[in-house]
């Protein structure tokens, strides 16, 4: 579980990430491509996750910032830690149901 304080600290960074990747447009394009097909939430989530990974260079610093807030470390410390640890932190943040619900309602 991610604390409320950390979620509020992450929110501006998540909004920047969302805007930089223009996720709204990507989501709408996915819906248009799948007109008449039933696109379930899992499929949509997987496609968006792949889109974010494919464009991760554009939001690399935002990932570091989110992980630094979560771990209460400096961005430099996060950059120096293992890739696996950083990805697991990002995964934990973005798979926490309460955190995702908050991000969705805030955006």
N, C-alpha and C positions, 0 to 999 in steps of 0.2 A: 504494500500500500504506500502511495506517495502522499506525503503530508500536504495539507492545505497551503501552508506557507510556501512550500517548494512549487506547487502548481501555480500559485499566483506569480511567483518569480519567473517561472517558465513561460507563462502565457504570452508575454510580448515577443519572446523568441519564436514560439510556435507560430504566431501570427505572421512574423516576418518569413519564416520558412514556407508557410502556406501561400503567402503572396508571391514570394520569389519563384516558386514552382508553379504558380497559377493553377492550383489544384482544382478550383471551381471549374475552370474551362476544361481541364482534363476529364473531370467527372462527368460533365455535361456531354463531352465528346464520346465518352464510353457509353452513355445512355443512348445517344443518337445511333451509334454503331450497332447497338443491340436492341433497336426498336423491334417490338414483336417477340423478342426473346425474354425469358425470365432471367434476369441477372440477380442472383442472390447476394446477400450482404458479404458472404465469405469471398465470392468471386470478385466483387467490387473492391473489397479490402485488399485482396492479393494483388489485383491489378494496380491499385494505388501504391501499395508497398513497392512493387516492382518499378513503377514510375519514379518514386522517390529515390530508390537505389540507383536507377539508371542516371538520375540527375543529381546525384549526391555531391558532386564537385561544386555545384552551385550553392549548396547549403552546408558545406563541410564545417564552417565556423559555428553555425547554429547548432549542429550536432554536438560539437565540443562544448558549447555554452550550456546546452541542456544537460549534458552529462556532468559538467562542473557544478551546476546548481544541485542536481540530484545527489552527487557525492560530497558536496561541500568542499570541493577542491578548486584550485586555480585552473584556468584553461590550460596553462602550460603543463600542469601535472596530468591532466586528462590526456593531452597530446602525447605525453611520454609513456603512458600505460599501454598495455597490450590492446590490440585491435579487438580481440574477442571480448575483453572486459567492457570496452566502450560500447560495442554493439549490444551486449547483453543488457547494459543499462538503458540504452535507447529502446530496446525491445520491452524491457520491464515498464518503462514510462508509457509507451504507446500500446501496451496490451492491458494496462490497468483499467478496468471498466469504469470506475468512478472518475478517474482522471480524463479518460476519453469523453465521457458524458459531459464533464465540465467544459472541456475544450470545445466540443460541439455546440453547447449552449452559448458559450461566450463568443463564438464566431458567427 
